[in-house]
């Protein structure tokens, strides 16, 4: 179904992790990322990186599942104050948790954290202990009800935090007497959840946070003399602690046989030998079970055999290899606290859709009360997500990321610790079916009348094979046929009902094609393919170097590249060697078949650069002003910004220097941008004749959506537009942060 317009044409701890990014900056646009061209998995894994790195990191079931739920619930839930870091903060002098604890329970030295486990009276005489009772025993805790809620929420995997930083194990541990069977409720909580989750055919996730227990969590707690308390508070010697870390994981693997073993930070502080012992043991046991399993990490492992996890965030653009985020229903605490607040359904759901469109899964945390009650506000949020997935799940479950993740004014992600954000009717997120014949466009708001999808404009994609456009209806399997859309250089104009016939937190368009979805030209970087004529497995590659290892993680193993498409103003230099060495080829235009160049199936590594022969407009994202050389000016003149008028003063070459850095050379005066060796935020940028010093070298880093930071090699500071300044303002340097003042676009003149 195409209109005439178409038929005419046939991608504290918070500070430490805030800048975390995935291993490579490529975006997978195909269906075989898990294998990624890696060597076949061994029959038996050995505790070496070469061996465990051959484990398929993200099996197909995991990439199909998209959504999981877990929960922070334990002895730290009892005070219901501050956050799940209460056990740490109660010992920190003058911390609000310390003051609350002293006023409610007494001095932490006399009323220690383990009283919440063993049980003790507070200052008012109330018995205080983590001791939830099953409903069958007269309490409020029912694991079967919890899991049914997860099913109703649309989760495909779920599970408990089996041990948090506090050292308290939620299973009948033989290596840690501080566990939920011997102390507290007298229940094997991990077993109860394992049975309930498996009974409802969900995949089991078990979360372990215990690496931080002995690497900093209890650093303010008093030294213990009792060996058992030393174990709880992470005060055993390094060898014992590292062995205990491994032994706990081994117990969890043997008892629960988890499909996903999720781990929190500080793995990089665990002895490397024990990390490798764990991975080899888990993967070998999974092979005996006949299961494909997932290990996740935030540090200490790598994306060859495990899945990287962004805490409370995600990338700004499509990113490979396949990744995960863990987020929470609350921005104030991961465990239940009195007065806890919740994100809105739109914030949580739209962020979830955004993450799926960028090649990721979401693991959502809830915060039950200590007695096992799940507050109604959390239930409502989960059921809202579940209602959406029941109706529109075909655009989420089992889908894959497309060449572009979406469009619109609302930017989400950009690293760890970025807030969930609600979108608008102008924000679109794309997914596709595995076969690559259906494209879904999810509208993050309530549209009405005509909608123009700018990504689908005629100079980027040929929609001659588009056969139908439908709006997913109010119930699963219901479709509303839409009039034939019209394509132009402005985009694809889709006519929607002037008043939407049903209410939903997001709306989904379904584009069917008579064959595979046509190839979309990237706006930045390059799109590379395994097969000729832009077919087969593909990946979007950002500006920068891509070694054989990185190409493998992106889904294009060495010597498999057969065709490529370039964004305007970019080029590819391909090499026969794994690390940008050997025979090379340079491409400044699309190549439908590399056999004609002799490079077919010979490129093992490559770099994506700006074409040094083209002139570029370099525009600040915040103020829209362009870098201005100012004409023929003396060396040392300030680099300013000016309203774009096409003048040569505002045009630049970006020349890659062979070391990952660029020089920015003005068209009029031939001088280059110079950081001048200045230090401190606010230092000016000047122009000077090229002399090859590091003052004049700039690291250009893609930050998603065709936006870049430009960092000086000497100062380490990035170009700063200064906000909404007037034309003619000086360009400065600033420490990298999340402000759009520090982001720039490159446009071919």
C-alpha positions as CSV (number, residue, x, y, z in Angstrom):
1,X,0.0,0.0,0.0
2,X,1.9,3.1,-1.2
3,X,0.9,6.5,-2.3
4,X,2.0,8.0,-5.6
5,X,4.6,10.0,-3.6
6,X,6.3,6.7,-2.7
7,X,5.6,4.7,-5.9
8,X,7.6,7.3,-8.0
9,X,10.6,6.0,-6.1
10,X,11.2,2.3,-6.4
11,X,21.4,3.4,16.9
12,X,29.7,8.4,45.8
13,X,29.4,5.1,43.3
14,X,27.1,7.2,41.2
15,X,30.1,9.5,40.5
16,X,32.3,6.5,39.6
17,X,29.8,5.0,37.2
18,X,28.0,8.0,35.8
19,X,30.1,8.0,32.6
20,X,29.9,4.2,32.0
21,X,29.4,3.2,28.4
22,X,29.2,-0.1,26.5
23,X,32.3,-1.7,25.1
24,X,31.7,-0.6,21.5
25,X,29.9,2.3,19.9
26,X,28.3,0.2,17.2
27,X,24.6,-0.5,16.9
28,X,23.5,-3.9,15.8
29,X,20.9,-3.9,13.1
30,X,20.6,-7.7,12.6
31,X,19.5,-10.8,14.4
32,X,22.6,-12.7,15.2
33,X,24.4,-10.6,17.8
34,X,24.8,-13.4,20.3
35,X,27.1,-15.4,18.2
36,X,28.8,-12.2,16.9
37,X,31.2,-14.3,14.9
38,X,33.0,-15.4,18.1
39,X,34.7,-18.8,18.3
40,X,32.4,-21.7,19.2
41,X,31.8,-22.3,22.9
42,X,34.2,-25.0,24.3
43,X,33.0,-28.3,25.5
44,X,34.4,-27.5,29.0
45,X,35.1,-24.0,30.2
46,X,38.4,-23.4,31.9
47,X,39.1,-20.5,34.3
48,X,40.9,-18.4,31.7
49,X,39.7,-15.3,29.8
50,X,40.3,-17.0,26.5
51,X,38.0,-19.8,27.5
52,X,35.1,-18.0,29.3
53,X,35.1,-15.2,26.7
54,X,33.8,-17.8,24.2
55,X,30.6,-18.1,26.1
56,X,27.6,-16.6,24.1
57,X,26.8,-13.6,26.2
58,X,23.2,-12.9,25.3
59,X,21.2,-15.9,24.1
60,X,18.2,-15.4,21.9
61,X,15.7,-16.1,24.7
62,X,17.3,-13.2,26.6
63,X,17.1,-10.8,23.7
64,X,13.5,-11.9,23.2
65,X,12.5,-11.4,26.8
66,X,13.1,-7.6,27.1
67,X,11.6,-7.1,30.6
68,X,12.4,-8.5,34.0
69,X,11.6,-7.7,37.7
70,X,13.7,-8.0,40.8
71,X,13.5,-6.6,44.3
72,X,15.6,-5.2,47.1
73,X,14.2,-6.8,50.2
74,X,15.9,-7.8,53.4
75,X,17.1,-6.8,56.8
76,X,17.8,-3.3,55.5
77,X,14.1,-3.0,54.8
78,X,13.2,-3.0,58.5
79,X,14.2,0.5,59.5
80,X,12.4,1.8,56.3
81,X,14.5,4.8,56.3
82,X,17.1,6.5,54.1
83,X,17.8,3.7,51.5
84,X,19.2,0.2,51.1
85,X,22.5,1.7,52.2
86,X,21.2,2.2,55.7
87,X,23.5,-0.5,57.1
88,X,26.5,1.5,55.9
89,X,25.2,5.0,56.6
90,X,24.0,4.2,60.1
91,X,27.7,4.1,61.1
92,X,28.7,7.3,59.3
93,X,29.0,10.1,61.8
94,X,26.4,12.9,61.3
95,X,24.8,11.1,58.4
96,X,21.0,11.4,58.5
97,X,20.7,7.6,58.9
98,X,23.2,7.7,61.8
99,X,21.1,10.4,63.6
100,X,17.8,8.5,62.9
101,X,19.4,5.3,64.2
102,X,20.6,6.8,67.4
103,X,17.3,8.4,68.1
104,X,15.2,5.3,67.3
105,X,17.4,2.4,68.4
106,X,20.4,3.8,70.2
107,X,24.1,4.3,69.4
108,X,25.2,2.0,66.5
109,X,28.0,0.7,68.6
110,X,25.5,-0.5,71.2
111,X,22.7,-1.3,68.8
112,X,24.5,-2.7,65.8
113,X,23.1,-3.6,62.4
114,X,23.0,-7.3,63.1
115,X,20.2,-6.6,65.6
116,X,17.9,-6.2,62.6
117,X,18.8,-9.8,61.8
118,X,18.9,-11.4,65.2
119,X,16.1,-9.3,66.6
120,X,16.2,-6.7,69.4
121,X,13.9,-4.0,71.0
122,X,14.2,-0.4,69.8
123,X,14.2,2.5,72.4
124,X,10.4,2.5,72.5
125,X,10.4,-1.2,73.4
126,X,9.2,-2.5,70.0
127,X,10.6,-5.8,68.8
128,X,12.5,-5.2,65.6
129,X,13.7,-7.9,63.3
130,X,13.6,-9.0,59.6
131,X,11.1,-11.8,60.1
132,X,8.4,-11.9,57.4
133,X,5.8,-14.6,57.9
134,X,4.1,-16.5,55.1
135,X,0.4,-15.8,54.7
136,X,-0.2,-19.5,55.4
137,X,1.4,-18.9,58.8
138,X,-0.7,-15.7,59.5
139,X,1.7,-13.2,57.9
140,X,1.6,-10.9,54.9
141,X,4.2,-12.6,52.7
142,X,3.1,-14.8,49.7
143,X,5.8,-15.4,47.1
144,X,3.2,-16.9,44.7
145,X,1.3,-13.6,44.8
146,X,4.4,-11.7,44.1
147,X,5.3,-13.8,41.1
148,X,1.7,-13.6,39.8
149,X,2.1,-9.8,39.9
150,X,5.3,-10.1,37.9
151,X,3.5,-12.2,35.3
152,X,0.6,-9.6,35.2
153,X,3.3,-6.9,34.7
154,X,4.5,-8.7,31.6
155,X,7.9,-9.7,33.0
156,X,9.6,-12.6,31.2
157,X,12.3,-13.1,33.9
158,X,12.3,-12.3,37.6
159,X,14.1,-13.1,40.9
160,X,15.4,-11.9,44.2
161,X,18.4,-10.0,45.5
162,X,19.7,-13.1,47.1
163,X,22.4,-11.1,49.0
164,X,22.9,-7.4,49.2
165,X,26.0,-5.5,50.4
166,X,25.1,-6.3,54.0
167,X,26.3,-9.9,53.9
168,X,23.0,-11.5,54.7
169,X,22.2,-14.5,52.6
170,X,18.6,-15.2,51.6
171,X,19.1,-19.0,51.4
172,X,20.1,-21.9,53.6
173,X,23.8,-21.2,53.2
174,X,26.4,-23.7,54.4
175,X,29.2,-21.2,54.1
176,X,27.4,-18.2,55.8
177,X,25.6,-18.6,59.0
178,X,24.1,-15.1,58.5
179,X,21.2,-16.4,56.4
180,X,17.4,-16.3,56.3
181,X,17.0,-19.9,57.5
182,X,19.3,-19.8,60.6
183,X,18.5,-16.1,61.5
184,X,15.5,-14.0,61.0
185,X,12.4,-15.5,59.3
186,X,13.5,-19.1,59.3
187,X,12.7,-19.4,55.6
188,X,14.8,-20.3,52.6
189,X,13.6,-17.3,50.6
190,X,15.6,-18.1,47.5
191,X,14.0,-21.5,47.3
192,X,10.5,-20.1,47.8
193,X,11.1,-17.6,45.0
194,X,12.8,-20.1,42.7
195,X,9.8,-22.5,43.0
196,X,7.2,-19.8,42.4
197,X,9.0,-18.3,39.4
198,X,9.6,-21.6,37.7
199,X,6.0,-22.7,38.4
200,X,4.9,-19.7,36.2
201,X,7.4,-20.5,33.4
202,X,9.5,-17.3,33.9
203,X,13.2,-17.4,33.6
204,X,14.9,-17.1,37.0
205,X,17.3,-14.2,37.8
206,X,19.3,-14.2,41.0
207,X,21.0,-10.9,42.0
208,X,24.2,-10.9,44.0
209,X,25.7,-7.7,45.5
210,X,28.2,-9.2,47.8
211,X,31.4,-8.0,46.2
212,X,31.0,-4.7,47.9
213,X,30.4,-6.3,51.3
214,X,34.1,-6.6,52.0
215,X,35.4,-3.9,49.6
216,X,34.0,-0.8,51.3
217,X,30.4,-1.1,52.4
218,X,31.0,-1.4,56.1
219,X,34.2,0.7,56.2
220,X,32.7,2.9,59.0
221,X,31.5,0.0,61.1
222,X,33.5,-0.9,64.2
223,X,36.2,-3.6,64.0
224,X,34.7,-7.0,65.2
225,X,36.5,-9.5,67.3
226,X,34.0,-12.3,66.8
227,X,34.8,-14.4,63.7
228,X,31.2,-14.7,62.8
229,X,30.6,-11.0,63.0
230,X,33.8,-10.4,61.0
231,X,32.2,-12.5,58.3
232,X,29.0,-10.4,58.3
233,X,30.8,-7.1,58.3
234,X,33.3,-8.0,55.6
235,X,36.3,-8.0,58.0
236,X,37.9,-11.3,57.2
237,X,41.3,-11.4,55.5
238,X,41.5,-10.9,51.7
239,X,42.0,-14.6,50.9
240,X,39.1,-15.7,53.1
241,X,36.8,-12.9,51.7
242,X,37.6,-13.8,48.1
243,X,37.0,-17.5,48.8
244,X,33.7,-16.7,50.5
245,X,32.6,-14.5,47.6
246,X,33.1,-17.5,45.3
247,X,31.6,-20.1,47.7
248,X,28.4,-18.1,48.0
249,X,28.0,-17.9,44.2
250,X,28.7,-21.6,43.9
251,X,25.9,-22.3,46.4
252,X,23.5,-20.1,44.5
253,X,24.4,-21.8,41.2
254,X,23.9,-25.3,42.6
255,X,20.7,-24.5,44.5
256,X,18.8,-22.3,42.2
257,X,20.3,-23.0,38.7
258,X,19.6,-19.4,37.7
259,X,19.1,-18.5,34.1
260,X,20.6,-15.1,34.8
261,X,23.2,-14.5,37.5
262,X,23.2,-10.7,37.9
263,X,26.0,-9.0,39.9
264,X,26.5,-5.5,41.2
265,X,29.6,-3.4,41.2
266,X,33.1,-3.9,42.7
267,X,33.8,-7.2,40.8
268,X,37.0,-5.4,39.7
269,X,38.1,-5.6,43.4
270,X,37.5,-9.4,43.6
271,X,40.6,-11.6,43.0
272,X,40.7,-12.3,39.2
273,X,41.3,-16.0,39.8
274,X,38.0,-16.3,41.7
275,X,36.1,-14.3,39.1
276,X,37.3,-16.8,36.5
277,X,36.6,-19.7,38.7
278,X,33.0,-18.5,39.1
279,X,32.4,-17.9,35.3
280,X,33.9,-21.3,34.4
281,X,31.9,-23.1,37.0
282,X,28.6,-21.4,36.1
283,X,29.0,-22.0,32.4
284,X,30.0,-25.6,32.9
285,X,27.0,-26.3,35.2
286,X,24.7,-24.6,32.7
287,X,26.0,-26.9,30.0
288,X,25.2,-29.9,32.2
289,X,21.7,-28.5,32.7
290,X,21.2,-28.0,29.0
291,X,20.6,-24.3,29.6
292,X,21.7,-21.1,27.9
293,X,22.6,-18.7,30.8
294,X,23.5,-15.1,31.2
295,X,26.1,-13.5,33.5
296,X,26.0,-9.7,33.9
297,X,28.5,-7.2,35.2
298,X,29.1,-3.5,35.8
299,X,32.8,-3.9,36.2
300,X,35.4,-6.7,36.5
301,X,34.2,-8.8,33.5
302,X,33.8,-8.1,29.8
303,X,31.2,-8.3,27.0
304,X,32.7,-11.3,25.3
305,X,31.0,-13.8,27.6
306,X,28.8,-11.6,29.8
307,X,26.3,-8.8,29.5
308,X,27.1,-5.2,30.5
309,X,24.6,-3.6,32.8
310,X,23.9,0.2,33.0
311,X,22.6,1.1,36.5
312,X,19.6,3.4,36.2
313,X,20.4,4.4,32.6
314,X,21.4,3.3,29.2
315,X,23.2,4.6,26.1
316,X,22.2,7.7,24.2
317,X,22.2,5.8,21.0
318,X,22.0,2.2,19.6
319,X,24.9,0.3,21.2
320,X,26.3,-3.2,20.8
321,X,26.8,-5.8,22.0
322,X,23.4,-6.5,23.6
323,X,23.1,-4.9,27.0
324,X,20.9,-4.6,30.1
325,X,19.9,-1.8,32.5
326,X,18.6,-2.2,36.0
327,X,16.4,0.6,37.2
328,X,13.9,1.2,40.0
329,X,10.4,2.3,40.5
330,X,11.7,5.0,42.9
331,X,14.4,7.7,42.5
332,X,15.0,7.9,46.3
333,X,15.7,4.3,47.3
334,X,16.0,0.7,46.0
335,X,14.4,-0.7,49.2
336,X,11.1,0.4,50.9
337,X,11.3,3.5,53.0
338,X,8.5,5.5,54.6
339,X,7.4,8.2,52.1
340,X,9.1,6.6,49.2
341,X,8.1,8.2,45.9
342,X,7.6,6.6,42.5
343,X,8.2,7.4,38.9
344,X,5.1,7.8,36.7
345,X,4.0,5.1,34.3
346,X,4.9,7.3,31.4
347,X,8.5,7.9,32.7
348,X,9.1,4.2,33.3
349,X,7.3,2.8,30.2
350,X,8.8,5.3,27.8
351,X,12.3,4.8,29.1
352,X,11.7,1.0,28.8
353,X,10.7,1.4,25.1
354,X,13.7,3.7,24.5
355,X,16.0,1.1,25.9
356,X,14.6,-1.7,23.8
357,X,15.0,0.4,20.7
358,X,18.7,0.8,21.5
359,X,19.4,-2.9,21.8
360,X,18.8,-3.5,25.5
361,X,16.7,-5.2,28.1
362,X,15.3,-3.6,31.3
363,X,15.4,-5.1,34.8
364,X,13.0,-3.2,37.0
365,X,13.3,-3.1,40.8
366,X,10.5,-2.9,43.2
367,X,10.7,-2.3,47.0
368,X,8.5,-4.5,49.2
369,X,7.9,-3.7,52.9
370,X,9.8,-5.8,55.4
371,X,6.7,-7.8,56.2
372,X,6.3,-8.9,52.6
373,X,3.6,-6.4,51.5
374,X,4.0,-4.8,48.1
375,X,2.6,-1.3,48.3
376,X,-0.3,-0.4,46.0
377,X,1.6,2.4,44.2
378,X,4.1,-0.2,43.1
379,X,1.4,-2.6,42.1
380,X,-0.3,0.0,40.0
381,X,2.9,0.9,38.2
382,X,3.6,-2.7,37.4
383,X,0.1,-3.4,36.2
384,X,0.2,-0.3,34.0
385,X,3.3,-1.7,32.3
386,X,1.6,-5.1,32.0
387,X,-1.5,-3.6,30.5
388,X,0.5,-1.9,27.8
389,X,2.5,-5.1,27.0
390,X,-0.6,-7.2,26.8
391,X,-2.0,-4.8,24.1
392,X,1.2,-3.8,22.2
393,X,3.7,-6.4,23.2
394,X,4.3,-7.5,19.6
395,X,6.4,-4.3,19.2
396,X,8.5,-5.2,22.2
397,X,8.8,-9.0,22.8
398,X,11.0,-10.8,20.3
399,X,11.9,-7.7,18.4
400,X,15.3,-6.3,17.5
401,X,16.8,-2.9,17.2
402,X,16.7,-1.3,13.8
403,X,19.4,0.8,12.1
404,X,18.1,4.0,13.9
405,X,16.6,3.9,17.4
406,X,14.2,6.8,16.9
407,X,13.8,10.5,16.6
408,X,12.3,13.5,18.5
409,X,13.2,16.2,20.9
410,X,13.4,14.1,24.1
411,X,16.8,12.6,24.6
412,X,17.1,9.7,27.0
413,X,20.1,7.8,28.3
414,X,23.7,8.8,27.9
415,X,25.2,6.5,30.6
416,X,24.4,5.2,34.0
417,X,22.4,7.2,36.5
418,X,20.2,9.0,34.0
419,X,16.6,9.6,35.1
420,X,13.6,7.8,33.4
421,X,12.0,10.4,31.1
422,X,8.5,10.6,29.6
423,X,8.4,11.3,25.9
424,X,6.0,13.4,23.7
425,X,3.9,12.8,20.6
426,X,7.0,14.0,18.6
427,X,9.2,11.3,20.0
428,X,9.3,8.0,18.0
429,X,11.2,4.8,18.9
430,X,11.7,2.0,16.3
431,X,11.9,-1.7,16.6
432,X,11.6,-4.5,14.0
433,X,10.6,-8.1,13.8
434,X,13.4,-10.8,13.6
435,X,12.7,-11.4,10.0
436,X,13.3,-7.8,9.2
437,X,10.1,-7.4,7.3
438,X,8.1,-5.3,9.8
439,X,9.1,-2.0,11.3
440,X,7.4,-0.7,14.4
441,X,7.3,3.0,15.2
442,X,6.1,3.7,18.8
443,X,4.8,7.2,19.5
444,X,5.6,8.3,23.0
445,X,2.6,10.5,23.4
446,X,-0.9,11.0,22.2
447,X,-0.8,12.0,18.5
448,X,-3.7,13.4,16.4
449,X,-4.0,14.0,12.7
450,X,-0.9,13.8,10.6
451,X,2.4,12.6,11.9
452,X,5.7,13.1,9.9
453,X,8.5,10.6,10.6
454,X,11.6,12.5,9.7
455,X,13.8,9.4,9.8
456,X,11.8,7.9,6.9
457,X,12.5,10.8,4.5
458,X,13.2,10.1,0.8
459,X,16.9,10.9,0.9
460,X,17.5,8.3,3.6
461,X,15.3,5.3,2.6
462,X,13.5,4.0,-0.4
463,X,10.0,2.9,0.7
464,X,8.9,1.5,-2.6
465,X,8.4,-1.9,-1.0
466,X,6.1,-0.6,1.8
467,X,2.9,-2.7,1.5
468,X,0.8,-1.4,4.5
469,X,0.7,0.9,7.5
470,X,-1.5,0.1,10.5
471,X,-2.1,1.4,13.9
472,X,-2.1,-1.3,16.6
473,X,-5.5,-1.3,18.2
474,X,-6.7,-1.2,21.7
475,X,-6.5,-5.0,22.2
476,X,-3.8,-7.5,21.1
477,X,-4.2,-8.6,17.5
478,X,-6.4,-5.6,16.5
479,X,-5.2,-3.4,13.7
480,X,-6.5,-0.1,12.2
481,X,-5.7,0.4,8.6
482,X,-4.3,3.8,7.8
483,X,-4.4,5.7,4.5
484,X,-1.4,5.4,2.2
485,X,1.4,7.7,3.5
486,X,3.3,10.2,1.4
487,X,7.1,10.4,1.4
488,X,9.1,13.5,0.7
489,X,12.5,15.0,1.7
490,X,10.8,16.1,4.9
491,X,9.9,12.6,6.0
492,X,7.0,10.1,5.8
493,X,3.6,11.7,6.4
494,X,1.2,9.3,8.1
495,X,-2.4,10.3,8.5
496,X,-3.8,9.2,11.9
497,X,-7.3,9.6,13.3
498,X,-7.9,13.2,14.3
499,X,-9.0,11.9,17.7
500,X,-7.3,8.6,18.8
501,X,-10.0,5.9,19.2
502,X,-8.6,4.6,22.5
503,X,-6.3,5.6,25.4
504,X,-2.8,4.3,25.7
505,X,0.5,5.6,27.2
506,X,2.1,5.1,23.8
507,X,0.8,4.3,20.3
508,X,2.4,1.9,17.8
509,X,2.5,2.1,14.0
510,X,3.2,-1.1,12.1
511,X,4.9,-0.9,8.7
512,X,4.8,-4.1,6.6
513,X,7.2,-4.5,3.6
514,X,7.1,-7.0,0.7
515,X,10.5,-8.3,1.6
516,X,13.1,-6.9,4.0
517,X,12.9,-3.4,5.4
518,X,14.9,-1.2,3.0
519,X,18.3,0.0,4.1
520,X,18.4,3.3,6.0
521,X,21.3,5.7,5.3
522,X,23.0,6.6,8.6
523,X,23.1,10.3,9.6
524,X,26.5,9.8,11.3
525,X,29.3,7.2,10.9
526,X,28.8,4.2,8.6
527,X,26.7,1.2,8.1
528,X,28.5,-2.0,7.2
529,X,27.2,-5.3,6.0
530,X,28.4,-8.9,5.7
531,X,26.8,-9.4,2.3
532,X,26.9,-7.5,-0.9
533,X,24.2,-5.1,-2.0
534,X,23.6,-3.9,1.6
535,X,22.2,-7.2,2.8
536,X,22.8,-9.7,5.6
537,X,24.0,-8.9,9.1
538,X,24.9,-5.3,9.6
539,X,26.1,-2.8,12.2
540,X,26.2,1.0,12.5
541,X,29.7,2.2,13.4
542,X,30.3,5.5,15.0
543,X,33.3,7.8,14.4
544,X,36.5,6.2,15.7
545,X,38.7,3.1,15.5
546,X,37.1,-0.4,15.3
547,X,39.5,-3.2,15.9
548,X,38.8,-6.8,15.0
549,X,37.7,-7.4,18.6
550,X,35.3,-4.5,18.5
551,X,33.9,-5.5,15.1
552,X,33.2,-9.0,16.5
553,X,31.3,-7.5,19.4
554,X,29.3,-5.4,17.0
555,X,28.3,-8.5,15.1
556,X,30.6,-8.1,12.1
557,X,33.6,-10.4,12.7
558,X,36.9,-9.8,10.9
559,X,37.0,-10.5,7.2
560,X,33.2,-10.7,6.7
561,X,32.5,-7.2,5.5
562,X,31.2,-7.1,1.9
563,X,29.3,-3.7,1.5
564,X,29.0,-0.4,3.2
565,X,27.0,2.9,3.3
566,X,28.5,6.1,4.6
567,X,26.8,9.1,6.3
568,X,27.4,12.3,4.4
569,X,30.9,13.7,5.1
570,X,32.4,10.4,6.5
571,X,34.8,7.9,5.2
572,X,36.0,4.4,6.1
573,X,39.6,3.2,6.1
574,X,39.7,-0.6,6.2
575,X,42.8,-2.7,7.1
576,X,43.7,-6.4,6.7
577,X,45.3,-6.5,10.2
578,X,43.3,-6.9,13.3
579,X,44.5,-3.6,14.9
580,X,44.4,-1.0,12.1
581,X,47.6,-2.4,10.3
582,X,48.4,-4.0,7.0
583,X,47.0,-3.3,3.6
584,X,44.4,-0.6,3.6
585,X,41.5,0.7,1.5
586,X,39.8,4.1,1.8
587,X,36.2,4.6,0.9
588,X,34.5,8.0,0.7
589,X,31.3,6.7,-1.0
590,X,28.9,3.8,-0.7
591,X,30.1,0.5,-2.0
592,X,27.5,-2.1,-2.8
593,X,30.0,-4.8,-3.5
594,X,33.6,-4.7,-2.2
595,X,34.7,-7.5,-4.5
596,X,35.3,-4.8,-7.1
597,X,37.8,-3.2,-4.8
598,X,39.6,-6.3,-3.7
599,X,38.6,-5.7,-0.1
600,X,35.7,-8.2,0.1
601,X,36.0,-10.4,3.1
602,X,39.6,-9.0,3.7
603,X,38.9,-6.1,6.1
604,X,39.8,-7.2,9.7
605,X,39.6,-3.7,11.3
606,X,38.7,-0.2,10.3
607,X,38.4,3.4,11.3
608,X,35.5,5.7,10.6
609,X,36.6,9.3,10.1
610,X,35.3,12.5,8.7
611,X,36.3,12.9,5.1
612,X,39.2,15.4,5.3
613,X,38.4,16.8,1.9
614,X,34.9,18.0,2.8
615,X,34.1,21.3,4.7
616,X,31.9,21.0,7.8
617,X,29.8,23.3,9.8
618,X,30.4,22.7,13.5
619,X,27.3,23.8,15.4
620,X,26.7,24.0,19.2
621,X,23.6,22.0,20.2
622,X,22.4,24.6,22.8
623,X,22.8,27.9,21.0
624,X,22.8,26.8,17.4
625,X,25.8,29.0,16.6
626,X,28.6,27.8,14.4
627,X,32.4,27.9,15.1
628,X,33.8,31.0,13.3
629,X,37.4,31.5,12.3
630,X,36.7,35.2,12.0
631,X,38.4,35.7,8.7
632,X,42.1,36.4,8.2
633,X,43.1,37.1,11.8
634,X,46.4,37.0,13.6
635,X,47.6,33.8,15.4
636,X,46.3,33.7,18.9
637,X,42.9,35.2,18.1
638,X,40.0,33.9,20.1
639,X,37.8,31.3,18.4
640,X,34.2,32.6,18.4
641,X,30.8,31.4,17.4
642,X,28.5,33.1,15.0
643,X,25.1,32.6,13.3
644,X,25.4,30.4,10.3
645,X,25.3,32.3,7.0
646,X,27.3,29.9,4.7
647,X,30.4,32.1,4.9
648,X,33.8,30.3,4.5
649,X,34.8,31.7,7.9
650,X,32.4,29.2,9.4
651,X,33.6,26.2,7.5
652,X,36.2,23.6,8.8
653,X,38.1,20.6,7.8
654,X,38.2,17.8,10.5
655,X,41.5,15.9,9.7
656,X,42.2,12.7,11.5
657,X,45.9,12.6,12.5
658,X,46.4,8.8,12.6
659,X,46.4,8.7,16.4
660,X,42.6,9.0,17.0
661,X,42.9,12.8,17.3
662,X,41.8,15.5,14.8
663,X,42.9,19.0,13.9
664,X,40.1,21.5,13.1
665,X,41.3,23.7,10.3
666,X,39.4,26.8,9.2
667,X,38.7,27.3,5.5
668,X,39.4,31.0,5.3
669,X,42.6,31.5,7.4
670,X,44.0,27.9,7.4
671,X,44.6,28.1,11.1
672,X,43.5,25.4,13.6
673,X,41.6,25.4,16.9
674,X,44.1,25.5,19.8
675,X,43.5,24.7,23.4
676,X,46.5,26.8,24.3
677,X,47.5,24.6,27.2
678,X,45.2,26.6,29.4
679,X,43.7,24.9,32.5
680,X,40.5,25.3,34.4
681,X,36.9,25.6,33.3
682,X,36.2,28.6,31.2
683,X,39.6,28.8,29.5
684,X,39.3,30.3,26.0
685,X,40.0,28.5,22.7
686,X,42.2,30.3,20.2
687,X,43.4,29.8,16.7
688,X,47.0,29.3,15.6
689,X,49.0,28.0,12.7
690,X,49.3,24.3,12.7
691,X,52.5,23.2,14.6
692,X,51.5,19.6,15.5
693,X,51.5,20.1,19.3
694,X,48.9,18.4,21.5
695,X,47.4,21.8,22.2
696,X,46.0,21.6,18.6
697,X,44.8,18.0,18.8
698,X,41.1,17.2,19.6
699,X,39.4,13.9,20.5
700,X,36.0,13.9,18.8
701,X,33.6,11.4,20.6
702,X,30.2,10.5,19.4
703,X,27.6,10.9,22.2
704,X,24.6,9.7,20.3
705,X,22.1,11.3,17.9
706,X,24.9,12.7,15.7
707,X,26.2,14.8,18.6
708,X,29.8,15.0,19.6
709,X,32.1,16.2,22.4
710,X,35.4,17.8,21.2
711,X,38.1,17.3,23.9
712,X,41.5,18.9,23.8
713,X,44.4,16.5,24.1
714,X,46.5,18.7,26.4
715,X,43.9,20.2,28.7
716,X,41.4,17.3,28.7
717,X,38.6,19.9,28.6
718,X,35.9,19.9,25.9
719,X,34.7,22.7,23.7
720,X,31.9,24.7,25.4
721,X,29.4,26.9,23.6
722,X,28.6,28.7,26.8
723,X,24.8,28.3,26.7
724,X,22.4,30.6,24.9
725,X,25.0,33.3,24.2
726,X,24.9,35.9,21.5
727,X,26.5,35.7,18.0
728,X,30.2,36.6,18.3
729,X,30.7,35.1,21.7
730,X,34.0,33.4,22.6
731,X,34.3,29.6,22.6
732,X,35.6,28.2,25.9
733,X,36.7,24.9,27.4
734,X,35.0,23.0,30.2
735,X,35.1,19.8,32.1
736,X,32.9,17.1,30.4
737,X,29.4,16.8,31.8
738,X,25.9,16.2,30.7
739,X,25.1,19.7,29.4
740,X,24.2,20.2,25.8
741,X,26.5,23.3,25.9
742,X,29.3,20.7,25.4
743,X,27.8,19.0,22.4
744,X,28.3,19.8,18.8
745,X,27.1,18.6,15.4
746,X,29.1,18.3,12.2
747,X,27.2,19.1,9.0
748,X,28.6,18.8,5.4
749,X,28.6,22.2,3.8
